[in-house]
Amino acid sequence: MTPSIVFQSHKDLAEYKGPENSLDFIDHEVSVSLDSTNAFEGPEKLLEVWFAPTSYELPNYWPHNGLRSIPIQSIESMLDLVNCKILSKISSEQVDSYLLSESSLFVYPHKLILKTCGTTTTLYCLEKLLSLVKIFCNYSFDTLDEVYRIFYSRKSFTFPERQIPIHRSWESELNYLSNYFKAENHENYILGDVEKTTHWHLYINGTNKKLSNVNSPSTPESIDKVIENNIMKDFTLELLMSDLDSENSKKFQLSNYNVKINKNDDEGHQIGNQMMSLTGLNDLYNVKNIKHDSFAFSPCGYSSNSLLNGENYYTFHITPEAGWSFASFETNVISTPTEISNVVEKVVEAVKPGKFILVACVEEGSNAGIGEELQKMICSVDGYKRSHTIVKSMKFDYKLVYAFFEKN
């Protein structure tokens, strides 16, 4: 990335008063002081909270930028409760992307996606999020019961006993979520082989209704027409990879790089850019307008966020340490089944996992049959055998495909 500002101290960022939505920045103090020597838990907790179906359908009493109107300092105060820090930020016209000390945060006008690894306390952000949307977005309810949709998911942990109590078991996480969302409305799933710790958890809730006094779309067509023209309304693809090849993982060790650090850059971001280029993770999609933000951790590890085509993103997080090696890839880029299959092949080739879980979740709506096409897409990955394939219809017209792969 080429930041518009490098904040040399964290105090400089805390005191920043300028425009934020177009701001790409690096927090130099946090970036150079970060050390992941004791990092151990790669699998992330993934939380999505939607306040509207799209950025065009915010209530007319909300600010135009919706959740993106929340100041950086307030976002930091929320992340403090989760136990992670902002390393840097890049933005497009439709989303702000934060690279964190433990994974990523994406903020759209209408939704927030928080993904954190290690022993972070992801669900602890909910109380603060409620407070922030009331203050800065004019959210008019005293609870989060009225949100459009909420998703929470994660793979089984490598070291569950090291998590704090609310994240130590799926049952305790469900109990905590019931403090904020109506328990009778939720659905939850555990997919995969529980005995082999290759299972994946998903929680879904929400009203599936727009908040009152919704703005008219500012597009030439009605929003319904815009949505109908999309084959998929909402799409997420995840690859959760473990048992990484030890020789290949050397590409993600900081000590294997020797570069001259630019004056306004730091070792983590500069070597992160090199890692991304060396592994081909910067070239997954054939698009022109793409912005990358990548970071190499000390002594090893890698994270990156990439923004493309307005509201689309993909994100990588790699923990290469032997014994608990793990990597994750996530994207919302809507593609044909063939294109998605090609991306899966590229990611697997770059990371070389011994096994991985593939999860694809698509909102079918009136486009029935997309789930079946998705299932065909994942029928094979070169060099791997597939097992535990599950196709499931879920709440809000979502179709989910889960598959577990092991190296031949």
Secondary structure, DSSP 8 states (H G I E B T S, - for coil): ---SEEESSHHHHHT--S--TT--EEEHHHHHH---TT----S-EEEEEESSSSGGG-BTTS-TTGGGGS-HHHHHHHHHHHT--EEEEEE-SS-EEEEETTEEEEE-SSEEEEEE-TT--GGGHHHHHHHHHHHHS----SSSTT-SEEEEEEE--SSGGGS-GGGSSHHHHHHHHTTTS-GGG-EEEEES-GGGT--EEEEEE---S--SSB---SSSS-HHHHHHTSS-SSEEEEEEEEEE-TTGGGGGBGGG------TT--HHHHHHHHHHHHHTTT-SS--SSEEEEEEE-SSB-EEEEEEETTTEEEEEEEE--TTS-EEEEEE-----HHHHHHHHHHHHHHH-EEEEEEEEEEE-TT-TTHHHHHHHHTS-BTTEEEEEEEEEEEGGGEEEEEEEEEE-
